[in-house]
Amino acid sequence: MTTASIGVAVVGAGMAGRAHINGYRAASTVFDTDLPEIRLVAVADAHEPFAVDAANRYGYERAETGWEAIAAAPDIDAVSVVVANHLHRPIVEALLAAGKHVLCEKPLAPTVADVEAMVEFAEKSDRVAAVGFTFRRSPAINAIREQITDGSLGKVMHFNGHYWCDYGHNKDAPMSWRYKGGLGSGALSDIGSHLVDLGEFLCSPVKSVRGSVLSTLIPDRPVPLGTAVGHAAGVGETREPVENEDVATFTATFKNGTVGTFSVSRIAYGLPNSLGFEVFCEGGAAAFDLARAAEFTIADDSPPGPINGYRQVLVGPAHPYVTRGLPMDFPSVGHGQNDLFVFQARAFLDQIAGLDRLPPVPTLTDGLHNMRVLEAIVAAANSDGKAVKVQ
Ligand SMILES: NC(=O)c1ccc[n+]([C@@H]2O[C@H](COP(=O)([O-])OP(=O)(O)OC[C@H]3O[C@@H](n4cnc5c(N)ncnc54)[C@H](O)[C@@H]3O)[C@@H](O)[C@H]2O)c1
C-alpha cells in the first residue's frame, strides 16, 4: 500500500460481488478524511460482461476477466474475493503472495483442511486477511451484543436462530455451484455459516453440537443455460443431482453454557431472506429480525410490571456503525431511508436520459402544491375549525 491511498479491487461481480463493489464506493464517501484516499481500481469476473458492467456502473477504473490480473497489478492494495466457495483458496493464497490485503467471502473454502492451509498461508503474510461475516456489521445486532457484554441483560442462557431462504424452493431453480459439494456444503455453509457466526458473536464459541439433521428434499435441478447470477438463470431440460442439503437443523452448547437451537433452510416457501434470532438471558431478552434490519426488540425488568414487555428500539447514532457510517447518520434514518436517495437519483437520471422506466420525479409544481397544502394547514389553525380551501 502506498501511504497516500488504498487501491481496491473485487474478484467476482455476481450477486454478492456487486455488494462489495458498491461497499467500497460507499465506504470511500464515509471513510474518515484523515485516512488514505480510496481508489476504486478494478473489478474482475470470468464472465467479462459482468466485470465491464460493474466497473462502469460503480466507477472503477478498469475491468478484468481473471483474478491473476488483480494479483499482478501494482496499483491494487486490497481485494475482496466474492466467487464460488471452491475457488476462494487458490485466489486468496495468490493474492496474499502478491502482497494484497484480502477480504474473502464466507465460507472460506469447502473443507476444513483447505481453510487450515489458508490460515497457515495468511499467518506467514503481514497483510490483513479477513472473512466477510457481514451480519456482524449490523448496528442492531451490535447493540444487542453490547447489552450482553456490558452485563445489562445478564448471562445468556438460550440462543435460538433461524436463517430461512426460498432460493431453492422451486425444484426447477437452476443448478449452480451452491448445490455441488458434499454434505454440509449446501444450506449449512451458504447461510448457516452466518447464523453460527452470529450465535458465537453474541454468546461465545460453540463447544459442541448435537442432533444435527441435514436433508436434501429436492434431489435434482435443471442445468442453467448461460451464466447464472446468484440464483437466477435460464434452464434447459437436462437435470443434475443435488449433492448437498436443503435443510439443516441442530442444537449447540456454547462455551459459556448457553444452549443454541438452529434452523437453516434454502427451501423455505415465501421467505427470500429471513434471518432472525432471540437471545434469552438471566436478566432479560432481545430479538432481531432482518426484515426489520434497523431495529431490535429488548425486554428486561426495568419498566414496572403493568407496562413490562418487549420494547422496540430503532437504531441510530447511539449504536455502533451508524455515526459516520451513513450519509445521513441521524437517529432512526438508519438503513432504508438513505437508500431512497439512490432510488430517487436513479429516477431523476433516467428521466434526464429520456428513459421511461420509473415514475418521474415530482415537479416544482408538485412542490408548490405541497407548500399550498401546508399554508392551508396553518390557515386552518386560525380558522376556528372551518375548512380552508387549498389554492
Ligand atoms: N455475505 C453475504 O451476505 C453473502 C451473500 C451472498 C453470497 N455470499 C458469498 O459470496 C460468494 C459469491 O456468491 P454469489 O452469490 O455472488 O455467487 P455468483 O454465482 O452470483 O457470482 C460469482 C461470480 O464469480 C464469477 N467467477 C467465477 N469464476 C471466476 C474467476 N476465476 N475469476 C473471477 N470471477 C469468477 C462468476 O462469473 C460470477 O459472476 C460466495 O462465497 C457466497 O457464499 C455472501
PDBQT file of the ligand as one rigid body, heavy atoms in Angstrom, charges set to zero:
ROOT
HETATM    1  N1  LIG A 401     -22.065 -12.100   2.990  1.00  0.00    +0.000 N 
HETATM    2  C1  LIG A 401     -23.202 -12.309   2.345  1.00  0.00    +0.000 C 
HETATM    3  O1  LIG A 401     -24.259 -11.847   2.775  1.00  0.00    +0.000 OA
HETATM    4  C2  LIG A 401     -23.198 -13.112   1.071  1.00  0.00    +0.000 A 
HETATM    5  C3  LIG A 401     -24.350 -13.128   0.260  1.00  0.00    +0.000 A 
HETATM    6  C4  LIG A 401     -24.301 -13.875  -0.919  1.00  0.00    +0.000 A 
HETATM    7  C5  LIG A 401     -23.166 -14.604  -1.257  1.00  0.00    +0.000 A 
HETATM    8  N2  LIG A 401     -22.082 -14.580  -0.418  1.00  0.00    +0.000 N 
HETATM    9  C6  LIG A 401     -20.851 -15.310  -0.770  1.00  0.00    +0.000 C 
HETATM   10  O2  LIG A 401     -20.256 -14.659  -1.890  1.00  0.00    +0.000 OA
HETATM   11  C7  LIG A 401     -19.622 -15.616  -2.752  1.00  0.00    +0.000 C 
HETATM   12  C8  LIG A 401     -20.200 -15.480  -4.161  1.00  0.00    +0.000 C 
HETATM   13  O3  LIG A 401     -21.595 -15.726  -4.123  1.00  0.00    +0.000 OA
HETATM   14  P1  LIG A 401     -22.557 -15.093  -5.233  1.00  0.00    +0.000 P 
HETATM   15  O4  LIG A 401     -23.933 -15.392  -4.815  1.00  0.00    +0.000 OA
HETATM   16  O5  LIG A 401     -22.181 -13.696  -5.506  1.00  0.00    +0.000 OA
HETATM   17  O6  LIG A 401     -22.178 -16.004  -6.485  1.00  0.00    +0.000 OA
HETATM   18  P2  LIG A 401     -22.499 -15.737  -8.025  1.00  0.00    +0.000 P 
HETATM   19  O7  LIG A 401     -22.533 -17.080  -8.643  1.00  0.00    +0.000 OA
HETATM   20  O8  LIG A 401     -23.662 -14.807  -8.193  1.00  0.00    +0.000 OA
HETATM   21  O9  LIG A 401     -21.229 -14.907  -8.543  1.00  0.00    +0.000 OA
HETATM   22  C9  LIG A 401     -19.977 -15.464  -8.658  1.00  0.00    +0.000 C 
HETATM   23  C10 LIG A 401     -19.250 -14.753  -9.804  1.00  0.00    +0.000 C 
HETATM   24  O10 LIG A 401     -17.923 -15.253  -9.865  1.00  0.00    +0.000 OA
HETATM   25  C11 LIG A 401     -17.542 -15.257 -11.229  1.00  0.00    +0.000 C 
HETATM   26  N3  LIG A 401     -16.356 -16.116 -11.391  1.00  0.00    +0.000 N 
HETATM   27  C12 LIG A 401     -16.310 -17.448 -11.480  1.00  0.00    +0.000 A 
HETATM   28  N4  LIG A 401     -15.031 -17.850 -11.599  1.00  0.00    +0.000 NA
HETATM   29  C13 LIG A 401     -14.264 -16.736 -11.527  1.00  0.00    +0.000 A 
HETATM   30  C14 LIG A 401     -12.869 -16.484 -11.597  1.00  0.00    +0.000 A 
HETATM   31  N5  LIG A 401     -11.994 -17.494 -11.728  1.00  0.00    +0.000 N 
HETATM   32  N6  LIG A 401     -12.417 -15.208 -11.524  1.00  0.00    +0.000 NA
HETATM   33  C15 LIG A 401     -13.292 -14.181 -11.407  1.00  0.00    +0.000 A 
HETATM   34  N7  LIG A 401     -14.631 -14.372 -11.347  1.00  0.00    +0.000 NA
HETATM   35  C16 LIG A 401     -15.103 -15.631 -11.394  1.00  0.00    +0.000 A 
HETATM   36  C17 LIG A 401     -18.771 -15.732 -11.940  1.00  0.00    +0.000 C 
HETATM   37  O11 LIG A 401     -18.769 -15.382 -13.326  1.00  0.00    +0.000 OA
HETATM   38  C18 LIG A 401     -19.874 -14.995 -11.169  1.00  0.00    +0.000 C 
HETATM   39  O12 LIG A 401     -20.209 -13.752 -11.772  1.00  0.00    +0.000 OA
HETATM   40  C19 LIG A 401     -19.859 -16.968  -2.102  1.00  0.00    +0.000 C 
HETATM   41  O13 LIG A 401     -18.756 -17.294  -1.314  1.00  0.00    +0.000 OA
HETATM   42  C20 LIG A 401     -21.080 -16.740  -1.198  1.00  0.00    +0.000 C 
HETATM   43  O14 LIG A 401     -21.120 -17.612  -0.091  1.00  0.00    +0.000 OA
HETATM   44  C21 LIG A 401     -22.079 -13.848   0.720  1.00  0.00    +0.000 A 
ENDROOT
TORSDOF 0
